[in-house]
Amino acid sequence: MRDLLLFFHLAAAIVWMGGMVFMVAALRPPATALLQPPQRLPLMAAVLARFLLLAGVSVAVLLATGLTLLLSGGAGAPPGWKAMAGIGIVMMLVYAHIVAAPFRGLKRAVAAQDWPAGGKRMAQITLLAKINLALGWVAIAAVVLWR
C-alpha cells in the first residue's frame, strides 16, 4: 500500500512540476515572442485553464497521499519529509491564490479584450509559477538530501 501511495504522490508531483516547467520555460517565451496580445492571451488562458485543472487534481492527490505517508511514518518521519510537507502546503496556497486572483483576472481581461490588464495578470501568474517551481525543487532536495 505504501508503494502505491508513493507512486501516486510522485505522479502528481511530476504532473504539477512538469506543467509549471512547460508553461514557464517552453510555452510562454515563444508565445510572447511570436504572438501579439490578442492572440497570445486567449491561448495562454485556455492552456492555463486545462493545466490548472490538472494541477488541482495533483494538489488533491499530493495532499491526500502526503498526509497519509507522513502520518504513517509518525514522529519518526525523516526531517526532509516534514520540510517537504511544509513547503508543499505553501505551494498549495500559492496555487490557490493563482486560481482565485490572477487567473480569474486573466479570464476577465481576455473576455473584455483588455490586453494590458491581461498581460499584467499573465505576468503575475508567471512570477507565482516560478516561485512555486523553485519551492518544488527545494522540497525535492529536502526529501532526497535531508534524511
PEJOHU-V441170 format. One record per backbone hydrogen bond with DSSP energy under -1.0 kcal/mol. CO is the residue of the C=O (numbers start at 0). NH is the residue of the N-H. Records with the same first field share a line. If there is no record, write none. Layout:
CO=NH + NH
//
This chain:
0=4
1=5
2=6
3=7
4=8
5=9
6=10
7=11
8=12
9=13
10=14
11=15
12=16
13=17
14=18
15=19
16=20
17=21
18=22
19=23
20=24
21=25 + 26
22=27
26=30
27=31
28=32
29=33
30=34
35=38 + 39
36=40
38=42
39=43
40=44
41=45
42=46
43=47
44=48
45=49
46=50
47=51
48=52
49=53
50=54
51=55
52=56
53=57
54=58
55=59
56=60
57=61
58=62
59=63
60=64
61=65
62=66
63=67
64=68
65=69
66=70
67=71
68=72
73=76
77=81
78=82
79=83
80=84
81=85
82=86
83=87
84=88
85=89
86=90
87=91
88=92
89=93
90=94
91=95
92=96
93=97
94=98
95=99
96=100
97=102
100=104
101=105
102=106
103=107
104=108
105=109
106=110
107=111
108=113
112=114
113=117
114=118
115=119
116=120
117=121
118=122
119=123
120=124
121=125
122=126
123=127
124=128
125=129
126=130
127=131
128=132
129=133
130=134
131=135
132=136
133=137
134=138
135=139
136=140
137=141
138=142
139=143
140=144
141=145
145=79
//
